[in-house]
Amino acid sequence: MDAIAKNRIEEKLARLDETLSTMEKIVPKSYADYEKAGKTLKWDVERGLQLISEMEMDIAVVLFKTFKKGVAGEETSILTALSKELGDDMVDHLKSRRKLRNALVHDYAINNDKDAFSQASDFSDIKKYKTKVKEVITKF
C-alpha cells in the first residue's frame, strides 16, 4: 500500500473517531428517550450515521483500489469484493449501514427511527471495522 493511500485511510479513520465521539455524547440511552427526542436530535443522529457510512465507504474504495487494482464501481460489489480482507460479517454490517444511509438520504421511508437508533446505540461494529482496517494497512 502506498503512503498516499495509507494517509488517506488514516485521515478517514481520525474523522471517524471524531464522529463516533460526538455520536456517543448525543445518542439517548433508550429507544423510548430517542422517540421522545425532538427532530433536531434525530436529524443529528441520522446525519452522524450518514457521515459514518460515507467514511466507511471512502475507506473501502481506497482498499478496493489498492488490493483489487480495479476501477471502483457499484458500492455493493466493492464491499463484496473486500470480504476476504474484511470478513463477511463486517461486509454485512457495512452494507446494512449503507442501506440505512440511502434510505435517509433519499427519503425512501417516512420513519427510520428504529433502524437509526439501533445502529446509533451500538458502535461495536464500527470499532471492529476500524481495527480491521488498521490491521490490513499495517500488513500491507
N, C-alpha and C positions, 0 to 999 in steps of 0.2 A: 504494500500500500504506500503510495507516495505521500510526501509530507503535506501537500495541499489538501488531499482528501482527508487525511488524518486530522488536520487542523479544522477543517470544515465540520467534521463529525464532533470533535471536541467542543467547538463553539455551540453546536446544536445541543449537545449534552448539558452544557452550562446553562443555556437558556431553558432547557427542560427542567433542570434543578430549580431555577428561579420560579418558573411557573408552578411546579409542584409545591414549593414552599408557600406561595400565595394561595393556592387552592386549599392546602391543608388548614390554612387560617380561616378561610371563609365558608367552607362546606359545613353545614349543620351536622350534628351528631346523629340525628334520626330522620327518617323519611317524613315523619309527622311534622317535624320542625321545618323541613325543606318545603313541604306542601304549603305551610302557613307563610313561608317567606314571601316577600314581595317580588315583583317581576325583576327588579334591578338585581337582586342577588341571584335569581335563577339565570338571568342573562349573563351575569359574570361567570357563573359556574359553566354554563354552556359555552361561552367564549373560551374559557380556560381549556375545556375539553377539545374544542376545535383547534386551538393552538398546539396542544399536546399532540393531537393527531397529525397536524402539519409537520411538526418537528420530527415525529417518529417516521413519517413518510419521507421527509427530506433525507434523513439518515439512511433509510432503506434504499433510496435511489443511489446515494453515493456508494453504499455497499454493493448494490447490484452492478453498477458501472465498474467497480473495482474487481469483483470476483467473477462476474459473468461476461465481462468485456463486451457488453452489448449496448444497444441504444435502449434506454428506459422506455417502456410502453405503458400499457394499462396497469393501474395500481394493483389489482388483484394478482395479475401474472407476475409482477415484480415481487410481491410478497411471497407468493407460492414458490418462486424460483430461489428464494433465500431460506427455504425451510431446512436445508441441510446445515447452513451456518447458524440459524437462529432457533431451530426446532419447530416442530409442528404446532405445539401448544402456543408458543409465542406468536407465530404467524396467525393463528386463530384469534388471539387477543387483539392483534393489530388490525385484522380485518373487521372485527366487531366494533372497535372504536372508530374505524374509518366509516363503517356503515352508519353509526350514530352521527358522526360529523356530517356526512352527506345529507342525512335526514334533517339535521338542524340548519345547515346552510341553505338547503333547497326547499325547506319547509314542507317536507313530504308528509309529516304528521303534525296534527294540531298540538298534541300533548306528548312530549317526550320526557316528562318529569321522572318517571320510574327508571327509565334507561339512563338518563343523565345522572340521577342520584346514585344509582347502582355503580356506575363507573367512577363517579367522583368520590364515593365513600371508601373506595379500596384501590389504592395505587400500587399494590404489591406487584402487579404485572408490569407496570411501568418501571419500577425499581429493578425487576428482573431483566427487563429489556435493556436498561442502561448497563447493568452488569455484563450481560451477554455481549453487547456491542463493544464494551471495553475489552473483554476477553478476545473478541475477534480482531480488533485493531491492534492489540498487543501481539497476538500470534503472528500476524502478517505485517 
